[in-house]
Amino acid sequence: MSSSSMTERPGDIRLAGPAWLLTLLPALLLTLTPGGAAAHDINITGVARVILQEETPGSYRLSVVDAQVPPLFNIERILPERCTSLPPAAYSYRFACEPGLNIDDNLNFPWGLSGVLVIANWADGGGISTYIPGDGARIEVPMNELKAGAGSWTRLAGRYLISGAEHILFGIDHLLFVLGLLLLMQGFWKLVQTVTAFTISHSITLACAVLGVFPVPGAPVEVLIALSIAFLAREIIMGQRGELTLVHRRPWLVAFLFGLLHGFGFAGALGELGLSDADIPLALLFFNIGVELGQVGFICVLLGGWYALNRLGRDLMFSVERGLAYGLGAIATYWFIERLPALLIA
């Protein structure tokens, strides 16, 4: 999208070189992403699921759903001091507390995971589910999150609002796709149309997957998301050479189509957490709001960087744009090759 290949109209915002802050982005992304190319949590490898069942007052059963989670060799290490372990049952740990667990107690899991989804079923018939983030070394589950009165809608909403924002901001492949869309666009209204189309489409598949309309196809989605970024990189480079296609004229169309894939990626972070049916609609709503807030924040950073870069000269802006385009293509190709074996095995 050099000055010789595209003309600007009054009132247009040329989103060709979004940010001097992003000059080193392609090189940094693989460094900052664990394992070289981790992206959406399709298989929820960073989240444990635990069921806490109060069998009788003061007597409890703790079940860890995920087989990949490290076992708890000494159950008393995670319990309050007054609690003692009981002989384990099949696929679960048992313990007793005298007096029983209360809102001042904590369970401390020695897991370096992203977080834990806890489903608590109490002897009085009450139940609650909540997500507790970890600090990288352990996960502390406060009982005031699980006892009566802890399940207010504001607490649940706040939890998943933050979870949605974190997922978008640490979902490197999604951010790269948004960056690619901005590199394609020319004009304020195209920006609005494209972002709106992307929001609508990934909201559709996120809701359908979480509500069980259809399952999340993990391996194919991962491969296709990588291809979507590679496709955008190719279109950006073509635009720089003056070869304009339908994608340049209607970027909202490709944003909508590929947004359906990215919605499945988001569903991997929410749809398999095992929330109770009553909690799913509210969690889904605020998770999606958190995703959008994170996306808008990222776009604002890109626009601010574009403005600063544009003031330094169009030649520099064009060079940064070209470097970003090739960087996007290289990273997407690497992801595609890395993810392809999982698709073939599946």
C-alpha positions as a Python dict, from the first residue, in 0.01 Angstrom:
ca = {
    (1, 'M'): (0, 0, 0),
    (2, 'S'): (258, 251, -107),
    (3, 'S'): (169, 601, -213),
    (4, 'S'): (206, 495, -574),
    (5, 'S'): (-39, 208, -543),
    (6, 'M'): (-318, 368, -345),
    (7, 'T'): (-470, 711, -336),
    (8, 'E'): (-607, 871, -25),
    (9, 'R'): (-940, 1044, 0),
    (10, 'P'): (-1018, 1337, 232),
    (11, 'G'): (-1124, 1213, 572),
    (12, 'D'): (-964, 867, 526),
    (13, 'I'): (-744, 719, 794),
    (14, 'R'): (-473, 510, 630),
    (15, 'L'): (-414, 212, 857),
    (16, 'A'): (-112, 86, 674),
    (17, 'G'): (158, 103, 939),
    (18, 'P'): (-7, 73, 1277),
    (19, 'A'): (271, 122, 1525),
    (20, 'W'): (635, 189, 1579),
    (21, 'L'): (579, -12, 1897),
    (22, 'L'): (521, -313, 1675),
    (23, 'T'): (842, -295, 1475),
    (24, 'L'): (988, -582, 1677),
    (25, 'L'): (657, -760, 1733),
    (26, 'P'): (707, -1059, 1500),
    (27, 'A'): (1039, -1147, 1662),
    (28, 'L'): (910, -1103, 2014),
    (29, 'L'): (590, -1301, 1985),
    (30, 'L'): (751, -1641, 1955),
    (31, 'T'): (982, -1556, 2243),
    (32, 'L'): (704, -1445, 2473),
    (33, 'T'): (471, -1732, 2390),
    (34, 'P'): (536, -2048, 2592),
    (35, 'G'): (640, -2341, 2379),
    (36, 'G'): (711, -2115, 2085),
    (37, 'A'): (360, -2096, 1947),
    (38, 'A'): (98, -2150, 2213),
    (39, 'A'): (-228, -1978, 2133),
    (40, 'H'): (-591, -2037, 2221),
    (41, 'D'): (-648, -2291, 2497),
    (42, 'I'): (-845, -2534, 2284),
    (43, 'N'): (-761, -2828, 2511),
    (44, 'I'): (-767, -2630, 2836),
    (45, 'T'): (-423, -2756, 2930),
    (46, 'G'): (-372, -2460, 3164),
    (47, 'V'): (-693, -2502, 3364),
    (48, 'A'): (-778, -2774, 3617),
    (49, 'R'): (-1131, -2879, 3701),
    (50, 'V'): (-1212, -2985, 4056),
    (51, 'I'): (-1534, -3102, 4219),
    (52, 'L'): (-1575, -3051, 4595),
    (53, 'Q'): (-1860, -3261, 4732),
    (54, 'E'): (-1980, -3232, 5095),
    (55, 'E'): (-2110, -3583, 5166),
    (56, 'T'): (-2220, -3513, 5523),
    (57, 'P'): (-2156, -3205, 5739),
    (58, 'G'): (-1778, -3193, 5790),
    (59, 'S'): (-1700, -3481, 5552),
    (60, 'Y'): (-1586, -3408, 5196),
    (61, 'R'): (-1488, -3571, 4868),
    (62, 'L'): (-1248, -3391, 4631),
    (63, 'S'): (-1237, -3509, 4268),
    (64, 'V'): (-982, -3385, 4012),
    (65, 'V'): (-1137, -3423, 3667),
    (66, 'D'): (-831, -3366, 3449),
    (67, 'A'): (-590, -3657, 3407),
    (68, 'Q'): (-300, -3427, 3312),
    (69, 'V'): (-312, -3240, 3645),
    (70, 'P'): (-37, -3344, 3891),
    (71, 'P'): (-176, -3575, 4163),
    (72, 'L'): (-207, -3461, 4522),
    (73, 'F'): (23, -3703, 4704),
    (74, 'N'): (-43, -3547, 5045),
    (75, 'I'): (-397, -3415, 5057),
    (76, 'E'): (-346, -3257, 5400),
    (77, 'R'): (-100, -3008, 5250),
    (78, 'I'): (-380, -2828, 5069),
    (79, 'L'): (-628, -2835, 5361),
    (80, 'P'): (-674, -2614, 5668),
    (81, 'E'): (-477, -2744, 5967),
    (82, 'R'): (-783, -2881, 6149),
    (83, 'C'): (-871, -3109, 5855),
    (84, 'T'): (-749, -3468, 5820),
    (85, 'S'): (-737, -3700, 5524),
    (86, 'L'): (-954, -4011, 5501),
    (87, 'P'): (-902, -4326, 5293),
    (88, 'P'): (-942, -4226, 4928),
    (89, 'A'): (-1231, -4341, 4713),
    (90, 'A'): (-1218, -4428, 4344),
    (91, 'Y'): (-1095, -4127, 4144),
    (92, 'S'): (-1126, -3890, 4441),
    (93, 'Y'): (-972, -3781, 4770),
    (94, 'R'): (-1165, -3777, 5099),
    (95, 'F'): (-1113, -3563, 5407),
    (96, 'A'): (-1293, -3442, 5718),
    (97, 'C'): (-1284, -3111, 5905),
    (98, 'E'): (-1396, -3039, 6261),
    (99, 'P'): (-1565, -2796, 6253),
    (100, 'G'): (-1651, -2801, 5882),
    (101, 'L'): (-1513, -2570, 5615),
    (102, 'N'): (-1615, -2206, 5653),
    (103, 'I'): (-1568, -1878, 5467),
    (104, 'D'): (-1234, -1811, 5641),
    (105, 'D'): (-1072, -2127, 5501),
    (106, 'N'): (-863, -2178, 5188),
    (107, 'L'): (-761, -2475, 4976),
    (108, 'N'): (-406, -2440, 4841),
    (109, 'F'): (-332, -2645, 4531),
    (110, 'P'): (42, -2678, 4443),
    (111, 'W'): (-21, -2642, 4069),
    (112, 'G'): (156, -2398, 3839),
    (113, 'L'): (-150, -2371, 3614),
    (114, 'S'): (-345, -2076, 3479),
    (115, 'G'): (-629, -2147, 3716),
    (116, 'V'): (-884, -2392, 3847),
    (117, 'L'): (-1258, -2430, 3792),
    (118, 'V'): (-1415, -2546, 4119),
    (119, 'I'): (-1764, -2692, 4139),
    (120, 'A'): (-1885, -2714, 4500),
    (121, 'N'): (-2189, -2917, 4604),
    (122, 'W'): (-2289, -2875, 4967),
    (123, 'A'): (-2478, -3112, 5194),
    (124, 'D'): (-2771, -2868, 5228),
    (125, 'G'): (-2837, -2892, 4854),
    (126, 'G'): (-2662, -2570, 4758),
    (127, 'G'): (-2408, -2558, 4480),
    (128, 'I'): (-2182, -2309, 4309),
    (129, 'S'): (-1910, -2304, 4044),
    (130, 'T'): (-1635, -2047, 4008),
    (131, 'Y'): (-1303, -1996, 3834),
    (132, 'I'): (-997, -1910, 4045),
    (133, 'P'): (-680, -1789, 3865),
    (134, 'G'): (-337, -1909, 3974),
    (135, 'D'): (-16, -1715, 4030),
    (136, 'G'): (210, -1949, 3835),
    (137, 'A'): (324, -2145, 4140),
    (138, 'R'): (6, -2234, 4327),
    (139, 'I'): (-369, -2177, 4326),
    (140, 'E'): (-538, -2058, 4643),
    (141, 'V'): (-912, -2125, 4652),
    (142, 'P'): (-1088, -1917, 4920),
    (143, 'M'): (-1400, -2076, 5062),
    (144, 'N'): (-1576, -1739, 5061),
    (145, 'E'): (-1592, -1787, 4682),
    (146, 'L'): (-1776, -2115, 4725),
    (147, 'K'): (-1998, -2082, 5031),
    (148, 'A'): (-2346, -1936, 5048),
    (149, 'G'): (-2367, -1580, 4924),
    (150, 'A'): (-2050, -1609, 4719),
    (151, 'G'): (-2232, -1673, 4396),
    (152, 'S'): (-2360, -1321, 4333),
    (153, 'W'): (-2392, -1226, 3970),
    (154, 'T'): (-2152, -936, 4016),
    (155, 'R'): (-1875, -1165, 4137),
    (156, 'L'): (-1931, -1409, 3851),
    (157, 'A'): (-1950, -1126, 3598),
    (158, 'G'): (-1630, -966, 3721),
    (159, 'R'): (-1446, -1296, 3717),
    (160, 'Y'): (-1532, -1372, 3355),
    (161, 'L'): (-1493, -1015, 3238),
    (162, 'I'): (-1130, -1032, 3350),
    (163, 'S'): (-1091, -1383, 3209),
    (164, 'G'): (-1215, -1270, 2866),
    (165, 'A'): (-984, -969, 2858),
    (166, 'E'): (-686, -1181, 2961),
    (167, 'H'): (-763, -1442, 2699),
    (168, 'I'): (-766, -1193, 2413),
    (169, 'L'): (-458, -1007, 2534),
    (170, 'F'): (-261, -1332, 2572),
    (171, 'G'): (-413, -1499, 2265),
    (172, 'I'): (-123, -1417, 2034),
    (173, 'D'): (-280, -1565, 1722),
    (174, 'H'): (-595, -1361, 1767),
    (175, 'L'): (-399, -1039, 1816),
    (176, 'L'): (-196, -1111, 1503),
    (177, 'F'): (-517, -1159, 1307),
    (178, 'V'): (-650, -824, 1430),
    (179, 'L'): (-318, -664, 1335),
    (180, 'G'): (-347, -814, 987),
    (181, 'L'): (-698, -673, 946),
    (182, 'L'): (-580, -325, 1038),
    (183, 'L'): (-294, -347, 791),
    (184, 'L'): (-545, -425, 516),
    (185, 'M'): (-784, -139, 581),
    (186, 'Q'): (-811, 214, 448),
    (187, 'G'): (-1069, 449, 593),
    (188, 'F'): (-1250, 498, 923),
    (189, 'W'): (-1577, 336, 813),
    (190, 'K'): (-1401, 25, 690),
    (191, 'L'): (-1242, 2, 1033),
    (192, 'V'): (-1586, 19, 1200),
    (193, 'Q'): (-1741, -231, 958),
    (194, 'T'): (-1456, -479, 985),
    (195, 'V'): (-1431, -475, 1365),
    (196, 'T'): (-1810, -504, 1394),
    (197, 'A'): (-1821, -800, 1153),
    (198, 'F'): (-1541, -974, 1340),
    (199, 'T'): (-1715, -919, 1675),
    (200, 'I'): (-2048, -1054, 1550),
    (201, 'S'): (-1899, -1362, 1388),
    (202, 'H'): (-1679, -1480, 1674),
    (203, 'S'): (-1964, -1411, 1918),
    (204, 'I'): (-2187, -1646, 1717),
    (205, 'T'): (-1951, -1943, 1724),
    (206, 'L'): (-1845, -1874, 2084),
    (207, 'A'): (-2208, -1885, 2200),
    (208, 'C'): (-2295, -2192, 1991),
    (209, 'A'): (-1994, -2388, 2116),
    (210, 'V'): (-2038, -2294, 2482),
    (211, 'L'): (-2412, -2369, 2478),
    (212, 'G'): (-2346, -2709, 2322),
    (213, 'V'): (-2500, -2645, 1980),
    (214, 'F'): (-2191, -2804, 1829),
    (215, 'P'): (-1855, -2912, 1975),
    (216, 'V'): (-1527, -2728, 1947),
    (217, 'P'): (-1317, -2894, 1673),
    (218, 'G'): (-980, -2824, 1836),
    (219, 'A'): (-712, -2938, 1591),
    (220, 'P'): (-881, -2815, 1269),
    (221, 'V'): (-951, -2477, 1425),
    (222, 'E'): (-589, -2432, 1531),
    (223, 'V'): (-467, -2510, 1180),
    (224, 'L'): (-723, -2286, 1010),
    (225, 'I'): (-651, -1994, 1243),
    (226, 'A'): (-286, -2014, 1141),
    (227, 'L'): (-392, -2021, 776),
    (228, 'S'): (-618, -1718, 828),
    (229, 'I'): (-319, -1514, 946),
    (230, 'A'): (-105, -1636, 655),
    (231, 'F'): (-385, -1540, 415),
    (232, 'L'): (-400, -1188, 555),
    (233, 'A'): (-22, -1153, 527),
    (234, 'R'): (-41, -1251, 159),
    (235, 'E'): (-319, -998, 92),
    (236, 'I'): (-123, -721, 266),
    (237, 'I'): (183, -787, 50),
    (238, 'M'): (-33, -795, -265),
    (239, 'G'): (-179, -459, -168),
    (240, 'Q'): (168, -314, -125),
    (241, 'R'): (240, -418, -484),
    (242, 'G'): (-79, -254, -611),
    (243, 'E'): (-264, -584, -669),
    (244, 'L'): (-598, -513, -503),
    (245, 'T'): (-858, -787, -454),
    (246, 'L'): (-1205, -822, -305),
    (247, 'V'): (-1041, -857, 37),
    (248, 'H'): (-906, -502, 14),
    (249, 'R'): (-1242, -365, -99),
    (250, 'R'): (-1452, -570, 146),
    (251, 'P'): (-1231, -647, 448),
    (252, 'W'): (-1540, -693, 665),
    (253, 'L'): (-1625, -1006, 464),
    (254, 'V'): (-1300, -1186, 542),
    (255, 'A'): (-1322, -1059, 902),
    (256, 'F'): (-1664, -1221, 938),
    (257, 'L'): (-1568, -1553, 780),
    (258, 'F'): (-1244, -1597, 970),
    (259, 'G'): (-1403, -1458, 1286),
    (260, 'L'): (-1617, -1772, 1297),
    (261, 'L'): (-1296, -1972, 1340),
    (262, 'H'): (-1160, -1745, 1609),
    (263, 'G'): (-1487, -1779, 1800),
    (264, 'F'): (-1413, -2150, 1832),
    (265, 'G'): (-1073, -2054, 1968),
    (266, 'F'): (-1236, -1843, 2239),
    (267, 'A'): (-1481, -2124, 2314),
    (268, 'G'): (-1185, -2342, 2405),
    (269, 'A'): (-1120, -2114, 2702),
    (270, 'L'): (-1480, -2107, 2822),
    (271, 'G'): (-1681, -2389, 2674),
    (272, 'E'): (-1504, -2680, 2847),
    (273, 'L'): (-1471, -2534, 3194),
    (274, 'G'): (-1771, -2725, 3326),
    (275, 'L'): (-1975, -2436, 3464),
    (276, 'S'): (-2320, -2514, 3600),
    (277, 'D'): (-2602, -2455, 3353),
    (278, 'A'): (-2732, -2159, 3554),
    (279, 'D'): (-2395, -1983, 3539),
    (280, 'I'): (-2321, -2031, 3168),
    (281, 'P'): (-2529, -1746, 3015),
    (282, 'L'): (-2388, -1477, 3247),
    (283, 'A'): (-2034, -1613, 3220),
    (284, 'L'): (-2065, -1622, 2842),
    (285, 'L'): (-2193, -1265, 2823),
    (286, 'F'): (-1920, -1111, 3038),
    (287, 'F'): (-1644, -1328, 2894),
    (288, 'N'): (-1740, -1194, 2552),
    (289, 'I'): (-1752, -836, 2684),
    (290, 'G'): (-1405, -886, 2829),
    (291, 'V'): (-1281, -1014, 2493),
    (292, 'E'): (-1420, -706, 2318),
    (293, 'L'): (-1271, -466, 2571),
    (294, 'G'): (-931, -628, 2529),
    (295, 'Q'): (-966, -613, 2151),
    (296, 'V'): (-1065, -246, 2154),
    (297, 'G'): (-771, -166, 2381),
    (298, 'F'): (-531, -343, 2145),
    (299, 'I'): (-673, -156, 1844),
    (300, 'C'): (-637, 176, 2025),
    (301, 'V'): (-269, 101, 2090),
    (302, 'L'): (-222, 20, 1720),
    (303, 'L'): (-393, 340, 1611),
    (304, 'G'): (-185, 545, 1852),
    (305, 'G'): (130, 386, 1717),
    (306, 'W'): (15, 445, 1359),
    (307, 'Y'): (-37, 814, 1433),
    (308, 'A'): (312, 846, 1582),
    (309, 'L'): (471, 655, 1297),
    (310, 'N'): (283, 854, 1033),
    (311, 'R'): (434, 1175, 1170),
    (312, 'L'): (784, 1034, 1116),
    (313, 'G'): (735, 986, 743),
    (314, 'R'): (553, 766, 496),
    (315, 'D'): (866, 585, 380),
    (316, 'L'): (933, 460, 732),
    (317, 'M'): (568, 367, 775),
    (318, 'F'): (572, 165, 452),
    (319, 'S'): (889, -17, 560),
    (320, 'V'): (736, -110, 896),
    (321, 'E'): (420, -227, 722),
    (322, 'R'): (617, -452, 489),
    (323, 'G'): (821, -594, 776),
    (324, 'L'): (506, -667, 975),
    (325, 'A'): (342, -837, 676),
    (326, 'Y'): (636, -1071, 622),
    (327, 'G'): (660, -1130, 998),
    (328, 'L'): (293, -1227, 1014),
    (329, 'G'): (339, -1467, 725),
    (330, 'A'): (646, -1629, 879),
    (331, 'I'): (486, -1682, 1220),
    (332, 'A'): (162, -1813, 1069),
    (333, 'T'): (354, -2058, 850),
    (334, 'Y'): (549, -2179, 1153),
    (335, 'W'): (224, -2230, 1347),
    (336, 'F'): (65, -2413, 1054),
    (337, 'I'): (356, -2657, 1027),
    (338, 'E'): (365, -2709, 1403),
    (339, 'R'): (-11, -2773, 1431),
    (340, 'L'): (-55, -2986, 1120),
    (341, 'P'): (55, -3317, 1280),
    (342, 'A'): (-223, -3287, 1541),
    (343, 'L'): (-475, -3255, 1259),
    (344, 'L'): (-340, -3559, 1077),
    (345, 'I'): (-339, -3768, 1394),
    (346, 'A'): (-694, -3660, 1476),
}
